[in-house]
C-alpha cells in the first residue's frame, strides 16, 4: 500500500511540474483568462453544491470576465 501511495504522490508531483512549466510563456492576457476560469469554476461548484453544469458555467463566465479584464 505504501508503494502505491508513494508512486501516486510522485506522479502527481511530476504532473504538476509539467503543467506549471507549460504556463511559462503565457501572456498577461492569457493568464488572466485562465485565472478567471479557475476562480469561476470553483465559485460555480460551491454555489451549486458541486453540480457539473454549475462548475462549467462558472468556468465559462469566469473565463469571459478574465478575458475582458486582460484586454486593458
GROMACS elastic network, one bead per residue, 0.5 to 0.9 nm:
[ bonds ]
;  ai    aj funct       b0    kb
    1     4     6  0.53086   500
    1     5     6  0.63261   500
    1     6     6  0.87301   500
    2     5     6  0.50678   500
    2     6     6  0.60914   500
    2     7     6  0.84995   500
    3     6     6  0.51868   500
    3     7     6  0.61053   500
    3     8     6  0.85717   500
    4     7     6  0.50740   500
    4     8     6  0.61063   500
    4     9     6  0.86394   500
    5     8     6  0.50778   500
    5     9     6  0.61780   500
    5    10     6  0.85727   500
    6     9     6  0.51256   500
    6    10     6  0.61267   500
    6    11     6  0.85794   500
    7    10     6  0.50989   500
    7    11     6  0.61266   500
    7    12     6  0.86357   500
    8    11     6  0.50712   500
    8    12     6  0.61822   500
    8    13     6  0.85924   500
    9    12     6  0.51641   500
    9    13     6  0.61575   500
    9    14     6  0.86768   500
   10    13     6  0.50943   500
   10    14     6  0.61912   500
   10    15     6  0.85406   500
   11    14     6  0.52149   500
   11    15     6  0.60854   500
   11    16     6  0.85694   500
   12    15     6  0.50645   500
   12    16     6  0.60877   500
   12    17     6  0.86444   500
   13    16     6  0.51435   500
   13    17     6  0.62752   500
   13    18     6  0.87087   500
   14    17     6  0.51713   500
   14    18     6  0.62381   500
   14    19     6  0.86009   500
   15    18     6  0.51789   500
   15    19     6  0.60887   500
   15    20     6  0.85926   500
   16    19     6  0.50920   500
   16    20     6  0.61022   500
   16    21     6  0.84655   500
   17    20     6  0.52194   500
   17    21     6  0.60451   500
   17    22     6  0.86784   500
   18    21     6  0.50477   500
   18    22     6  0.63321   500
   19    22     6  0.52502   500
   19    23     6  0.69033   500
   20    23     6  0.53303   500
   20    24     6  0.70251   500
   21    24     6  0.55186   500
   21    25     6  0.86130   500
   22    25     6  0.72486   500
   22    26     6  0.83547   500
   23    26     6  0.55662   500
   23    31     6  0.82648   500
   24    27     6  0.88543   500
   26    29     6  0.79712   500
   26    30     6  0.59053   500
   26    31     6  0.63484   500
   27    30     6  0.52171   500
   27    31     6  0.63171   500
   27    32     6  0.87145   500
   28    31     6  0.51648   500
   28    32     6  0.62551   500
   28    33     6  0.87483   500
   28    70     6  0.68689   500
   29    32     6  0.52357   500
   29    33     6  0.63857   500
   29    34     6  0.88368   500
   29    66     6  0.79929   500
   29    67     6  0.67321   500
   29    68     6  0.88579   500
   29    69     6  0.79903   500
   29    71     6  0.65851   500
   29    72     6  0.87418   500
   30    33     6  0.51046   500
   30    34     6  0.62150   500
   30    35     6  0.85094   500
   30    66     6  0.84928   500
   30    67     6  0.75373   500
   30    70     6  0.74407   500
   31    34     6  0.51835   500
   31    35     6  0.59719   500
   31    36     6  0.84279   500
   31    66     6  0.83686   500
   31    70     6  0.82183   500
   32    35     6  0.51196   500
   32    36     6  0.60132   500
   32    37     6  0.85681   500
   32    63     6  0.81039   500
   32    65     6  0.87334   500
   32    67     6  0.64726   500
   32    68     6  0.88402   500
   32    69     6  0.71359   500
   32    70     6  0.56340   500
   33    36     6  0.51369   500
   33    37     6  0.62242   500
   33    38     6  0.87063   500
   33    62     6  0.76138   500
   33    64     6  0.69981   500
   33    65     6  0.73841   500
   33    68     6  0.81628   500
   33    69     6  0.81468   500
   33    70     6  0.69613   500
   34    37     6  0.50796   500
   34    38     6  0.62082   500
   34    39     6  0.86381   500
   34    62     6  0.84859   500
   34    63     6  0.63428   500
   34    66     6  0.72198   500
   34    67     6  0.84861   500
   35    38     6  0.51187   500
   35    39     6  0.61217   500
   35    40     6  0.83815   500
   35    62     6  0.79863   500
   35    63     6  0.75176   500
   35    66     6  0.69040   500
   36    39     6  0.51854   500
   36    40     6  0.58826   500
   36    41     6  0.84234   500
   36    59     6  0.73308   500
   36    60     6  0.87351   500
   36    61     6  0.80903   500
   36    64     6  0.75519   500
   36    65     6  0.64585   500
   36    67     6  0.78183   500
   37    40     6  0.50287   500
   37    41     6  0.59980   500
   37    42     6  0.86589   500
   37    58     6  0.72616   500
   37    60     6  0.62367   500
   37    61     6  0.71768   500
   37    64     6  0.77465   500
   37    65     6  0.83378   500
   37    66     6  0.71906   500
   38    41     6  0.51299   500
   38    42     6  0.63669   500
   38    43     6  0.86256   500
   38    58     6  0.85387   500
   38    59     6  0.61405   500
   38    62     6  0.72475   500
   38    63     6  0.78284   500
   39    42     6  0.52720   500
   39    43     6  0.61374   500
   39    44     6  0.85145   500
   39    58     6  0.80048   500
   39    59     6  0.72162   500
   39    62     6  0.65460   500
   39    63     6  0.87240   500
   40    43     6  0.50092   500
   40    44     6  0.58798   500
   40    45     6  0.84331   500
   40    55     6  0.75348   500
   40    56     6  0.84756   500
   40    57     6  0.79618   500
   40    60     6  0.72944   500
   40    61     6  0.65115   500
   40    63     6  0.72901   500
   41    44     6  0.50761   500
   41    45     6  0.60995   500
   41    46     6  0.85843   500
   41    54     6  0.77102   500
   41    56     6  0.62111   500
   41    57     6  0.73195   500
   41    60     6  0.78189   500
   41    61     6  0.86340   500
   41    62     6  0.72852   500
   42    45     6  0.51529   500
   42    46     6  0.61756   500
   42    47     6  0.85834   500
   42    50     6  0.89809   500
   42    55     6  0.67013   500
   42    58     6  0.73840   500
   42    59     6  0.78010   500
   43    46     6  0.51465   500
   43    47     6  0.60215   500
   43    48     6  0.85164   500
   43    54     6  0.86096   500
   43    55     6  0.74961   500
   43    58     6  0.64362   500
   43    59     6  0.84367   500
   44    47     6  0.52132   500
   44    48     6  0.60608   500
   44    49     6  0.83151   500
   44    50     6  0.77764   500
   44    51     6  0.80162   500
   44    52     6  0.87001   500
   44    53     6  0.83900   500
   44    56     6  0.74301   500
   44    57     6  0.67481   500
   44    59     6  0.72720   500
   45    48     6  0.53894   500
   45    49     6  0.58220   500
   45    51     6  0.59581   500
   45    52     6  0.71841   500
   45    53     6  0.84854   500
   45    54     6  0.56785   500
   45    56     6  0.83737   500
   45    58     6  0.75108   500
   46    49     6  0.52903   500
   46    50     6  0.60490   500
   46    51     6  0.85302   500
   46    54     6  0.85348   500
   46    55     6  0.82297   500
   47    50     6  0.77056   500
   47    51     6  0.87552   500
   47    54     6  0.76065   500
   47    55     6  0.88654   500
   48    51     6  0.55096   500
   48    52     6  0.85997   500
   48    53     6  0.85147   500
   48    54     6  0.56681   500
   48    55     6  0.78218   500
   49    54     6  0.83369   500
   50    53     6  0.86898   500
   50    54     6  0.72654   500
   50    55     6  0.70337   500
   51    54     6  0.51580   500
   51    55     6  0.62326   500
   51    56     6  0.87325   500
   52    56     6  0.61349   500
   52    57     6  0.83850   500
   53    56     6  0.52230   500
   53    57     6  0.59155   500
   53    58     6  0.83783   500
   54    57     6  0.50225   500
   54    58     6  0.58931   500
   54    59     6  0.84514   500
   55    58     6  0.51309   500
   55    59     6  0.61667   500
   55    60     6  0.86519   500
   56    59     6  0.50453   500
   56    60     6  0.61807   500
   56    61     6  0.86680   500
   57    60     6  0.51009   500
   57    61     6  0.61931   500
   57    62     6  0.84359   500
   58    61     6  0.51805   500
   58    62     6  0.58755   500
   58    63     6  0.83438   500
   59    62     6  0.50468   500
   59    63     6  0.58955   500
   59    64     6  0.85437   500
   60    63     6  0.51242   500
   60    64     6  0.62914   500
   60    65     6  0.87078   500
   61    64     6  0.51871   500
   61    65     6  0.62539   500
   61    66     6  0.85999   500
   62    65     6  0.50664   500
   62    66     6  0.60195   500
   62    67     6  0.84242   500
   63    66     6  0.50282   500
   63    67     6  0.59831   500
   63    68     6  0.86026   500
   64    68     6  0.62387   500
   64    69     6  0.86467   500
   65    68     6  0.51448   500
   65    69     6  0.61914   500
   65    70     6  0.85227   500
   66    69     6  0.50763   500
   66    70     6  0.59883   500
   66    71     6  0.87191   500
   67    70     6  0.50728   500
   67    71     6  0.64688   500
   68    71     6  0.53354   500
   68    72     6  0.75376   500
   69    72     6  0.60189   500
